Amino acid sequence: MTFGDTSGTQNRSIDSPAPCPSAPTKPPPEPPQPAPLPRWTIHKAAHRLIWVGEVEAADEAAAIAKAAEQLGLLPAKLIATRRG
């Protein structure tokens, strides 16, 4: 017999058994959780930077808008830097 010669082997297919209707089924997999939003440190621009808080937002503009709304400050005076 040479390599690749399959004349001496038997090709058998193994049938998987049919699922039993009374057998417990696996629960469907849980969908993946969305990635947590990054944290942003918010500073107020004055004669020096003044730390005013932290927010979670998708990007810098959203972080500034969220901080301005929560803190009642002008968005033009705020600076956001991403943490981590």
MOJO-V416684 format. One line per field, one symbol per residue. ss: DSSP state (H for helix, E for strand, - for the rest). psi: psi as a letter, one per 20 degrees, with the letter a starting at -180 (. if undefined). burial: # if it has 24 or more other C-alpha atoms within 12 Angstrom, else .. A space follows every 50 residues. Layout:
BEGIN
ss->???
psi->???
burial->???
END
This chain:
BEGIN
ss->--------------------------------------EEEEEEE---EE EEEEEE---HHHHHHHHHHHH---HHHEEEEE--
psi->prpiokhjqpoppopqqqqphiqqqqqqqqqqqqqqqqqpppqpobirpp piaqrprhrgghggggghghikrphhjqppppq.
burial->......................................######...... .######..#.#######......#..####...
END
